[in-house]
Amino acid sequence: GCFECCIKCLGGIPYASLIATILLYAGVALFCGCGHEALSGTVNILQTYFEMTRASGDVIDVFTMIDIFKYVIYGVAAAFFVYGILLMVEGFFTTGAIKDLYGDFKITTCGRCVSAWFIMLTYIFMLAWLGVTAFTSLPVYMYFNLWTICRNATIVDGANLCLDLRQYGIVTIGEEKKVCTTSESFIKMCDSNELNMTFHLFIVALAGAGAAVIAMVHYLMVLSANWAYVKDACRMQKYEDIKSKEEQELHDIHSTRSKERLNAYT
């Protein structure tokens, strides 16, 4: 009895939804954790080596934008933690509906509407994560350029290479915030582990965003399949109800005719 109970419990686990949830949590954790630390490293690099300071007052500068991005990361982590739990619960209920197709479980129209709503919501989130992935690739590109300049400066002697923040839109045109290979701050920045660590943190954050996109695609396939199964199960239930009703009517007609024949014979 215990073995059969364990087999029944294992059979009711939505493994496809479980895999997608693990992939989603891993991707969101990598994106949020590494992205937060990479933004903190970016602030230190800008303040230490580019000699940038926070603007006073209500002026929106790059440091204010980084703080906003950090709060967005907090919200993303909390929202998708809850959303993953909701999708797992939906997977458990849908798996139970399919397993108990010929039992007493009744699939309601509300359940089908909830599945369709999750499909639409997951599709919107997939598009959102595609945008996040594209946006995360921008700092990776900028740090790759900076890392390339540092590498070329060590290979080519006497090369005068400069990195101007104005070309990335970090500062306004009127401000001149750049470092060149001949300056002492540039040499310290290239020799520090902070630049290398921040660069790799952004790469891992980009990989996490890509994993979240894959998880959303996986969820779309699972939800679409579950919705199709539930829809087919509803049709099967209607067919079984009509069939049982017709059989009951035929049985009643046969019983009535048998009684009439018996009464006529008597």
C-alpha atoms as one frame of an Amber mdcrd trajectory, in Angstrom:
protein
   0.000   0.000   0.000   2.824   2.416   0.794   4.584   1.628  -2.499   1.393
   2.167  -4.484   0.787   5.454  -2.653   4.317   6.674  -3.482   3.889   5.694
  -7.137   0.562   7.540  -7.234   2.111  10.663  -5.691   5.053  10.585  -8.094
   2.678  10.129 -11.008   0.811  13.294 -10.046   3.898  15.537 -10.137   3.987
  17.849 -13.182   7.596  17.198 -14.139   7.534  19.562 -17.134   6.304  22.437
 -14.959   8.823  21.478 -12.268  11.741  21.665 -14.731  10.503  25.009 -16.072
  10.138  26.369 -12.524  13.667  25.329 -11.562  15.011  26.931 -14.741  13.007
  30.101 -14.071  14.203  30.401 -10.467  17.818  29.764 -11.506  17.641  32.364
 -14.278  15.942  34.998 -12.111  18.391  34.348  -9.250  21.399  34.758 -11.548
  19.979  37.855 -13.188  18.926  39.575  -9.971  21.920  38.607  -7.826  24.671
  39.146 -10.382  22.923  42.180 -11.883  22.664  43.857  -8.484  26.327  43.257
  -7.676  27.388  44.348 -11.175  25.502  47.630 -10.778  27.181  48.203  -7.418
  30.559  47.528  -9.044  29.701  49.976 -11.823  29.020  52.705  -9.266  32.395
  52.100  -7.626  34.196  52.173 -10.991  32.528  55.430 -12.032  33.272  57.102
  -8.729  36.815  55.814  -8.319  38.327  55.847 -11.788  36.127  58.274 -13.733
  35.819  60.694 -10.778  32.053  61.042 -11.136  29.864  62.256  -8.280  26.156
  62.115  -7.593  24.203  65.130  -8.775  22.592  67.199  -6.043  18.884  67.885
  -6.009  16.273  66.130  -8.140  18.523  65.760 -11.180  18.352  62.296 -12.720
  21.894  61.128 -13.412  23.462  57.734 -14.034  23.624  56.965 -10.297  19.892
  57.627  -9.911  19.181  55.332 -12.850  21.318  52.601 -11.284  19.354  52.917
  -8.023  16.111  52.606  -9.997  17.419  49.487 -11.721  18.251  47.986  -8.340
  14.691  48.527  -7.110  13.393  47.001 -10.332  15.566  43.950  -9.656  14.018
  43.599  -6.188  10.536  43.693  -7.708  11.418  41.195 -10.437  12.803  38.722
  -7.900   9.690  38.897  -5.702   7.191  38.851  -8.586   8.641  35.843 -10.382
   9.070  33.914  -7.149   5.307  34.176  -6.652   4.573  33.579 -10.348   6.633
  30.378 -10.352   4.616  29.070  -7.404   1.340  29.898  -9.179   2.438  28.072
 -12.327   3.466  25.033 -10.287   0.061  24.977  -8.562  -1.645  25.254 -11.957
   0.484  22.362 -13.188  -0.497  20.195 -10.203  -4.201  20.880 -10.707  -4.029
  20.271 -14.453  -2.079  17.050 -13.986  -4.674  15.909 -11.462  -7.433  16.695
 -13.958  -5.764  14.593 -16.643  -4.976  11.710 -14.309  -8.561  11.624 -13.016
 -10.155  11.982 -16.439 -12.277   8.890 -15.975 -12.833   9.427 -12.268 -15.008
  11.766 -10.239 -12.921  14.875 -10.963 -14.957  17.540 -12.731 -13.206  20.043
 -14.997 -14.933  23.388 -14.853 -15.031  26.219 -17.352 -13.268  28.388 -14.775
 -10.276  26.050 -14.858 -10.024  26.401 -18.621 -10.203  30.202 -18.348  -7.434
  30.195 -15.727  -5.210  28.107 -18.024  -5.869  30.455 -20.948  -5.105  33.464
 -18.738  -1.785  31.941 -17.669  -0.886  31.334 -21.319  -1.494  34.982 -22.193
   0.366  36.228 -19.110   3.337  33.935 -19.722   3.544  35.116 -23.334   3.689
  38.748 -22.165   6.392  37.879 -19.632   8.375  36.086 -22.325   8.365  39.246
 -24.440   9.367  41.259 -21.378  12.310  38.949 -20.669  13.392  39.218 -24.292
  13.560  42.977 -23.784  15.463  42.516 -20.515  17.950  40.220 -22.271  18.510
  42.767 -25.022  18.926  45.559 -22.466  21.388  43.505 -20.374  23.559  42.960
 -23.428  24.320  46.724 -23.530  26.508  46.855 -20.388  28.159  43.617 -21.502
  29.069  45.328 -24.772  30.389  48.432 -22.992  32.490  46.438 -20.547  33.787
  44.297 -23.381  35.014  47.436 -25.117  36.671  48.610 -21.905  38.241  45.195
 -21.337  39.509  45.191 -24.939  41.100  48.615 -24.501  42.859  47.412 -21.350
  44.106  44.321 -23.144  45.332  46.266 -26.180  47.077  48.795 -23.937  49.143
  46.035 -22.356  49.964  44.409 -25.692  50.815  47.521 -27.724  53.432  49.728
 -26.098  52.930  53.467 -26.390  49.306  53.163 -27.610  47.151  56.124 -26.601
  43.612  54.729 -26.339  40.782  56.560 -24.609  37.317  55.657 -23.365  34.818
  58.523 -23.382  31.572  57.988 -21.457  29.765  60.475 -23.684  29.656  57.985
 -26.545  27.560  55.639 -24.391  25.157  58.315 -23.213  26.200  57.955 -19.581
  27.026  61.665 -19.285  25.879  64.697 -21.259  27.760  66.146 -24.193  28.947
  69.101 -22.131  30.701  66.851 -19.604  34.005  65.281 -20.473  34.497  62.075
 -18.540  37.127  59.931 -20.179  40.199  57.967 -19.259  43.169  57.211 -21.511
  45.787  54.524 -21.391  48.429  57.072 -20.429  46.641  58.119 -17.224  47.361
  56.547 -13.854  43.665  55.944 -13.087  43.264  53.885 -16.263  46.239  51.682
 -15.349  44.862  51.135 -11.846  41.421  50.300 -13.241  42.820  47.721 -15.661
  44.966  46.140 -12.941  42.119  45.954 -10.434  39.949  42.871  -9.996  36.852
  45.055  -9.780  36.667  45.645 -13.521  37.091  41.968 -14.361  34.567  40.906
 -11.717  31.933  43.432 -12.832  32.355  42.398 -16.456  31.835  38.715 -15.649
  28.902  39.490 -13.352  27.126  41.224 -16.227  27.819  38.197 -18.441  26.282
  35.863 -15.845  23.299  38.224 -15.477  22.829  38.088 -19.255  22.931  34.281
 -19.108  20.324  34.355 -16.321  18.010  36.529 -18.402  18.428  34.094 -21.309
  17.581  31.183 -18.997  14.419  33.014 -17.900  13.416  33.408 -21.568  13.908
  29.670 -22.130  11.844  28.963 -19.003   9.028  31.165 -20.306   9.070  29.328
 -23.646   9.009  26.008 -21.769   6.065  27.215 -19.701   4.215  28.255 -22.863
   4.593  24.750 -24.295   3.481  23.141 -21.038   0.500  25.462 -20.549  -0.627
  25.086 -24.157  -0.438  21.303 -23.920  -2.304  21.295 -20.593  -4.991  23.581
 -21.998  -5.444  21.285 -25.003  -5.657  18.235 -22.715  -8.191  19.915 -20.461
 -10.276  20.975 -23.452 -10.217  17.426 -24.793 -11.087  16.134 -21.332 -14.120
  18.425 -21.218 -15.318  17.068 -24.550 -14.764  13.530 -23.310 -16.767  14.265
 -20.187 -19.638  15.661 -22.240 -19.553  12.585 -24.452 -19.589  10.278 -21.422
 -22.481  12.214 -19.868 -24.524  12.034 -23.097 -23.700   8.360 -23.523 -24.693
   7.484 -19.969 -27.906   9.506 -20.344 -28.850   7.693 -23.556 -28.068   4.329
 -21.991 -30.256   5.224 -19.021 -33.097   6.247 -21.344 -32.776   3.013 -23.311
 -32.785   1.062 -20.061 -35.928   2.876 -18.891 -37.661   2.256 -22.245 -36.709
  -1.426 -22.145 -37.972  -1.748 -18.554 -41.257  -0.021 -19.426 -41.865  -2.291
 -22.437 -41.052  -5.365 -20.384 -43.608  -4.336 -17.772 -46.244  -3.668 -20.459
 -45.680  -7.087 -22.014 -45.856  -8.727 -18.625 -49.127  -6.946 -17.828 -50.587
  -7.843 -21.237 -49.657 -11.516 -20.774 -51.169 -11.520 -17.308
